Amino acid sequence: MNIIDELEWRDAINQQTDAEGLRELTNQKALSLYCGVDPTGDSMHIGHLIPFMVLKRFQLAGHRPVILIGGATGTIGDPSGRQTERSLQTLEQVQANVEALTAQLKKLFITDGDNEIRMVNNYDWTHKINIIEFLRDYGKNFSINSMLAKDVVSSRLDSGISFTEFSYQILQSLDYLHLYQHEDVQLQIGGSDQWGNITSGLDLIRRKEGSEAKAFGLTIPLMLKADGTKFGKTAGGSIWLDPNKTTPFEFYQFWTNTDDRDVVKYLKYFTFLSKEEIESLAAKVESEPHKREAQKTLAEEMTRFVHGEEMLEQAKRITAALFTGDIKSLTADEIEQGFKDMPTFEASQETKNIVEWLVDLGIEPSRRQAREDITYGAISMNGEKVSDLELAVTPDQAIGGRFIIIRKGKKNYSLVKLSQ
């Protein structure tokens, strides 16, 4: 299957500058293409993955991808999708973010082979250009009228846009020109909000290299959930690729909780499963939705891709333990992941009677209620029901010497941290 055919089947194409020409080129040769990301933070989130998964598909089809880290454009800020000016980061912070994103992208996408993904930083060529060269050699090729007509700029005219952010599309265009000239790049891909920047780059290439220059642009659709809300956001915020920001367990849970109406779309976008495998899972969504096989497969594929097999198995162990109540099978680190967002209490190393201990922590409102809940089997400690009103809670009972898990009823968990 031609890569364009595959992307169409996966509903991963929004716009193309020349669909027929790009299809013909991909049939003729292994082309070089690029996708960029600005280092606005020290980690990507799952929304950033969308164009890079497309880039990976090009690689698997035999093409030569380039990942661009915006060490220069990241100091300016892309106005796309924003209605206010971005707060500028220090050059030192941008560089720290560059290093973090480079490591993250290498882990996910760099492999051995003839069509290995290359990584570049636009600071390497941009910082050599002085202001006179920028205005004469590049600015002269841009019409203010055309720039104002771009959606990314026109949407900001009422609220206001600085010259700094206004110039962003010139810098990104310069990137495409540089990669066209020095890396034989003929295709830029990006999210739908990058259409104006991509077409500006194509205009610059043709002004500099001639109207017959073969260069193309392709954008990926904006992804919304079935309920109309933005993909990748939860009540707790973004789903990050950095395990210190979003734990592998939280990452796994995000995908397992995917709505039936979205799961097939996500399988197409984010996994490298075959058409036959995805169609089989789609059929199970229709015939056996309660089994959630598609969601489990999606969660496994994505957690393995981002965090590796070991972290996937850990996430599955935590999930199983929470479902069965087998808390003692977990390590202290797994407890910390799985109970991160649950009510948390601090306890001393002092030995106490279970009734007093529960009341002093605030898990139970009164001794009477604590005794009643224990008597009727409503209290479990580390997965085991408590029936003895005289039970002494000691530091030895803490998992890993750090945590005691109390469950009240069927679903009300509390994490108790012992002071060290």
Secondary structure in CASP SS format (residue, H / E / C, confidence):
PFRMAT SS
TARGET T0000
AUTHOR 0000-0000-0000
METHOD secondary structure of the structure
MODEL  1
M C 1.00
N C 1.00
I H 1.00
I H 1.00
D H 1.00
E H 1.00
L H 1.00
E H 1.00
W H 1.00
R C 1.00
D C 1.00
A C 1.00
I C 1.00
N C 1.00
Q E 1.00
Q E 1.00
T C 1.00
D C 1.00
A H 1.00
E H 1.00
G H 1.00
L H 1.00
R H 1.00
E H 1.00
L H 1.00
T H 1.00
N H 1.00
Q H 1.00
K C 1.00
A C 1.00
L C 1.00
S E 1.00
L E 1.00
Y E 1.00
C E 1.00
G E 1.00
V E 1.00
D C 1.00
P C 1.00
T C 1.00
G C 1.00
D C 1.00
S C 1.00
M C 1.00
H E 1.00
I H 1.00
G H 1.00
H H 1.00
L H 1.00
I H 1.00
P H 1.00
F H 1.00
M H 1.00
V H 1.00
L H 1.00
K H 1.00
R H 1.00
F H 1.00
Q H 1.00
L H 1.00
A C 1.00
G C 1.00
H C 1.00
R E 1.00
P E 1.00
V E 1.00
I E 1.00
L E 1.00
I E 1.00
G C 1.00
G C 1.00
A C 1.00
T H 1.00
G H 1.00
T H 1.00
I C 1.00
G C 1.00
D C 1.00
P C 1.00
S C 1.00
G C 1.00
R C 1.00
Q C 1.00
T C 1.00
E C 1.00
R C 1.00
S C 1.00
L C 1.00
Q C 1.00
T C 1.00
L H 1.00
E H 1.00
Q H 1.00
V H 1.00
Q H 1.00
A H 1.00
N H 1.00
V H 1.00
E H 1.00
A H 1.00
L H 1.00
T H 1.00
A H 1.00
Q H 1.00
L H 1.00
K H 1.00
K H 1.00
L H 1.00
F H 1.00
I C 1.00
T C 1.00
D C 1.00
G C 1.00
D C 1.00
N C 1.00
E C 1.00
I C 1.00
R E 1.00
M E 1.00
V E 1.00
N E 1.00
N C 1.00
Y H 1.00
D H 1.00
W H 1.00
T H 1.00
H C 1.00
K C 1.00
I C 1.00
N C 1.00
I H 1.00
I H 1.00
E H 1.00
F H 1.00
L H 1.00
R H 1.00
D H 1.00
Y H 1.00
G H 1.00
K H 1.00
N H 1.00
F C 1.00
S C 1.00
I H 1.00
N H 1.00
S H 1.00
M H 1.00
L H 1.00
A H 1.00
K C 1.00
D H 1.00
V H 1.00
V H 1.00
S H 1.00
S C 1.00
R C 1.00
L C 1.00
D C 1.00
S C 1.00
G C 1.00
I C 1.00
S C 1.00
F H 1.00
T H 1.00
E H 1.00
F H 1.00
S C 1.00
Y H 1.00
Q H 1.00
I H 1.00
L H 1.00
Q H 1.00
S H 1.00
L H 1.00
D H 1.00
Y H 1.00
L H 1.00
H H 1.00
L H 1.00
Y H 1.00
Q H 1.00
H H 1.00
E C 1.00
D C 1.00
V E 1.00
Q E 1.00
L E 1.00
Q E 1.00
I E 1.00
G E 1.00
G E 1.00
S H 1.00
D H 1.00
Q H 1.00
W H 1.00
G H 1.00
N H 1.00
I H 1.00
T H 1.00
S H 1.00
G H 1.00
L H 1.00
D H 1.00
L H 1.00
I H 1.00
R H 1.00
R H 1.00
K H 1.00
E H 1.00
G C 1.00
S C 1.00
E C 1.00
A C 1.00
K C 1.00
A C 1.00
F E 1.00
G E 1.00
L E 1.00
T E 1.00
I E 1.00
P C 1.00
L C 1.00
M C 1.00
L E 1.00
K C 1.00
A C 1.00
D C 1.00
G C 1.00
T C 1.00
K E 1.00
F C 1.00
G C 1.00
K E 1.00
T E 1.00
A C 1.00
G C 1.00
G E 1.00
S E 1.00
I C 1.00
W E 1.00
L C 1.00
D C 1.00
P C 1.00
N C 1.00
K C 1.00
T C 1.00
T C 1.00
P H 1.00
F H 1.00
E H 1.00
F H 1.00
Y H 1.00
Q H 1.00
F H 1.00
W H 1.00
T H 1.00
N C 1.00
T C 1.00
D C 1.00
D H 1.00
R H 1.00
D H 1.00
V H 1.00
V H 1.00
K H 1.00
Y H 1.00
L H 1.00
K H 1.00
Y H 1.00
F H 1.00
T C 1.00
F C 1.00
L C 1.00
S C 1.00
K H 1.00
E H 1.00
E H 1.00
I H 1.00
E H 1.00
S H 1.00
L H 1.00
A H 1.00
A H 1.00
K H 1.00
V H 1.00
E H 1.00
S H 1.00
E C 1.00
P H 1.00
H H 1.00
K H 1.00
R C 1.00
E H 1.00
A H 1.00
Q H 1.00
K H 1.00
T H 1.00
L H 1.00
A H 1.00
E H 1.00
E H 1.00
M H 1.00
T H 1.00
R H 1.00
F H 1.00
V H 1.00
H H 1.00
G C 1.00
E H 1.00
E H 1.00
M H 1.00
L H 1.00
E H 1.00
Q H 1.00
A H 1.00
K H 1.00
R H 1.00
I H 1.00
T H 1.00
A H 1.00
A H 1.00
L H 1.00
F H 1.00
T H 1.00
G C 1.00
D C 1.00
I H 1.00
K H 1.00
S H 1.00
L C 1.00
T C 1.00
A H 1.00
D H 1.00
E H 1.00
I H 1.00
E H 1.00
Q H 1.00
G H 1.00
F C 1.00
K C 1.00
D C 1.00
M C 1.00
P C 1.00
T E 1.00
F E 1.00
E E 1.00
A E 1.00
S C 1.00
Q C 1.00
E C 1.00
T C 1.00
K E 1.00
N E 1.00
I H 1.00
V H 1.00
E H 1.00
W H 1.00
L H 1.00
V H 1.00
D H 1.00
L H 1.00
G C 1.00
I C 1.00
E C 1.00
P C 1.00
S C 1.00
R H 1.00
R H 1.00
Q H 1.00
A H 1.00
R H 1.00
E H 1.00
D H 1.00
I H 1.00
T H 1.00
Y C 1.00
G C 1.00
A C 1.00
I E 1.00
S E 1.00
M E 1.00
N C 1.00
G C 1.00
E E 1.00
K E 1.00
V C 1.00
S C 1.00
D C 1.00
L C 1.00
E C 1.00
L C 1.00
A E 1.00
V E 1.00
T C 1.00
P H 1.00
D H 1.00
Q H 1.00
A C 1.00
I E 1.00
G C 1.00
G C 1.00
R C 1.00
F E 1.00
I E 1.00
I E 1.00
I E 1.00
R E 1.00
K E 1.00
G C 1.00
K C 1.00
K C 1.00
N E 1.00
Y E 1.00
S E 1.00
L E 1.00
V E 1.00
K E 1.00
L E 1.00
S C 1.00
Q C 1.00
END
